[in-house]
Amino acid sequence: MNEIKKSKYFKYKKYCDYTSMSLTDLIFENLNFKNENSIVSFFRCDFRGSSFKNVHFYKNIFDRADFISCTFIDCTFEETDFGRSQIKNCYFENCKLFNNKYNTNTIQISSFKNCKFIDEKIMSNICECSFINVDIIKCDFNRSSIDKISFYICNIKETNLATLHAEQLSFISCSLECIQLGLPYFFGYLFANTSLNKAECLYRGKLVSSQMFKEYAAKLLYENRYAEYWNSFVSLEKLDKLPFVLKEIIIKILSVNNEFYIYNELSNLFECIIFYIENEIFSYDIIFNILSELYQLDSSKMSKNIELLFLLNLNKILYILQQNNFSEDFYNSSKKYTSVVTFVCNTTDYEIALNSTSELLHKIGNLYNLTDGYFLLDSKKGSWILTFIVISAVALTIPKIFKCYSDIILEFNFKRKLSRKILKLMDSIESVNKIKKITNIAKESKIVTGKEKENISVEDIKKIIESIKIDL
C-alpha cells in the first residue's frame, strides 16, 4: 500500500540562491523576510502544493514562479514583486497585500477570504476567483483583465474598475464606496443586497447619464448581447417584464449558427436567472412565469450539448426551489398559485393513507395560517396513491421537511409533466371552484409570525409514505 506523502518544513538558509528551485509540497511557517539584509529571490521557483502560514514576505521576487494548489494563512505580502508568476487553485485566508508589483501575472480559480488589498497597483489576469469578506481599498486595476469573479461581503472603496477589461462580476452583500464601473461591461454584472448609490458608471472616462444608461441597454439586443440585454431589465428595475422577453431571447440565441456562441450565451443567461433566484431578487410570481416560458421551448430540437445544458439548468432551478430556505415574503408571494402533490403510500388501508397525508398538509398549512389550503383531487387503489391540490407555499415546504430522509423518494417537477388525467381533473368545473376557494383563503392569510410555529414531526408519517411527487 502506498503511504500518504508527508510535507516537509522549509528550512530557510541565508545567502542561499533559490533561483529555479523546486520547493514543492513544503510547509513555510513563521518566517519574516523583512528582517533580512538583502532581497531574497524565488525567481522561477516551483511552489506546487506548498502551504504558507504566518509568513511575512518583503521585497521577495516571485517573477515566473508557480503557485499551484497552495495555501496561504496569516501571510503578509509587502513590496513583493509577483512579476509574471502564476497563481492557480490557491487559497488565501487572513492575508494582507500592499504596495506589491505585478507584471501581467495570472491568478486563476483561487479564493481569498478575510484578506486586505491596500494601495495595490494590480496588473494581472484574474479569472474564476472568489473574494469573501475582503477589503479592497485604494487599488488600481488599470490594464488588468478580470473575468468571472464573485465578491461576497466585500468592502471595495476608492477603487476604479472602469479602466480594465472586467466581465461577469457578481457582488453579494458588498459595500461599494467611491468606485467606478465601466458601462461596456456593466450589464454583465450581478448585484444582490448591494447598493450602487456610492458607485459611478463611466463610459470612456466620462460619467454616464441615466438617459445614456437606458440607450446603451437598448442597443444590447441589436449587438447580439442577449444575456446582458435580459439582465439590463434588472438594472432598469423592470422585473415584471423579464419572463416575457425570455422566450424571445432564447429563440434568438438558438437561431445563431454557432454552437460555441449558443452554449456560452445560454450559460450566461441561466447564470443570471439562477443567481437572482438563489439571492431572492425574484418573487415566486416571476420564477413561475420564467419556468412557464422555459417549458414552452422544445429542447428535443436542440443539439445534444445545448439540450443537456438547457435541461440541467431547468433542473437546477427546480432544485433551488426545493432546497432553498426563502424568506416569508417569498412564500407569501407563492400563495396565489396552486401545486399538485402526489403521495405514494405503502398501505392498503385508505383511511390510514388519507389521514396521514391530510395531517401532514394540515400541519404545514398551519405555518401559513391556512385552515383549508388543500383538497384531494384523485386516489388510486392498491398501495394508495393520493393526489392533492395544495397552495404552492405548502408544496415548497414539503421538501424541507423530508430532505433528511433518504428512504423517501422525492420528485420535484413543473406542471407540464402532469398526466392527462390529472390535467383533466384540474380543468373540471368542480376543481376550478375548489382551487379558487383555497387560493382566496391563501391571499387573505399570512405566514405565522411572532408566535411559535407548530413542530412538524414526520416520524410516523414517513412510515406510511414511500414517495412524494410535487408539480409546481
BELMOJO-V488910 format. One line per field, one symbol per residue. ss: DSSP state (~ for helix, > for strand, _ for the rest). phi: phi as a letter, one per 30 degrees, with the letter a starting at -180 (. if undefined). psi: psi as a letter, one per 20 degrees, with the letter a starting at -180 (. if undefined). A space follows every 50 residues. Layout:
ss=???
phi=???
psi=???
This chain:
ss=_______>>____________>___>>>>>>>~~~_____>____>____ >>>>>>>>__>____>>>__>>>__>>>__>____>>>__>>>__>>>__ >___>>>>__>>>__>>>__>__>>>>>>>>>__>>>__>____>>>>>> >>__>>>__>>___>>>>>>>>__>>>_>>>>~~~~___>>>______>> >>>__>>__~~~~~~~~~~~~~___~~~~~~~~~~___~~~~~~~~~~~~ ~~~~____~~~~~~~~~~~~~~~~~~~~_____~~~~~~~~~~~____~~ ~__~~~~~~~~~~~~~~~~~~~~____~~~~~~____>>>>>>>>____~ ~~~~~~~~~~~~~~~~~______>>>>>>>____>>>>>>>~~~~~~~~~ ~~______>>>>>_~~~__~~~~~~~~_~~~~~~~~~~~~~~~~______ __________~~~_>>>>>>>_
phi=.ddddcdcddcdcdidccehddbdhcccbhcbdddddbdccceidcceid bbbhccdbhdcceidccbhcbbbhcbcbhdcdhcdccbhcbcbhccbahc cbbhdcbbhbbbbhcbcbhcccbbccbhcbbchccbchccceidbbbhcc cbhcccbhbccccbdbchcbbbhcccbhccbdeecedccbbbhbdcdccc ccbhicddddddeddddddeddcicdddddddddddhcdddedccddddd dddddddadddeddddddddddededddchdcddeddddddddddddcdd dddeddddedddddddddddddcdcddddddddcdcccbcbcccccbcdd ddddddddddddddeddchcdbcaadcabbdkdecccccbdedddddedd dcddcddcdccbbcddcddddddddddddddeddddddddddddcbddbi bddddcccdddddcccabcccd
psi=ppqpppqqppoppqjqojpkqolqlqooplqoiiiqhrpoplpkqojpjq qpplpopojqpkpjqonplqpoplqpopkqoiclrpoplrppplqppqkr qqmlrpoqlqqpplrpoplpnpnropplqqoolppoplqokpjrppplpp pplqooplpojikrooqmqqoplqooplqpqpghigjjqppploqjhkqq pqoliqpprhghgghhghihgijkmgghgghhhghjllhhighiiggggh gggiiplohgggggghghghggghghghjkhprhgggghghgghiipnhi irrggggggghghghgghgghhhqnrrhhghhiiijqqrppppoqlqiog gggghghhgghgghhhhjkoimkrqphqqpqcopoppqpqphhghhhghh hjiioiippppoaqihjqqhgghghhiqgggghhghghhhgghirqqpqj rpqpoopjghhihhpgqpppo.
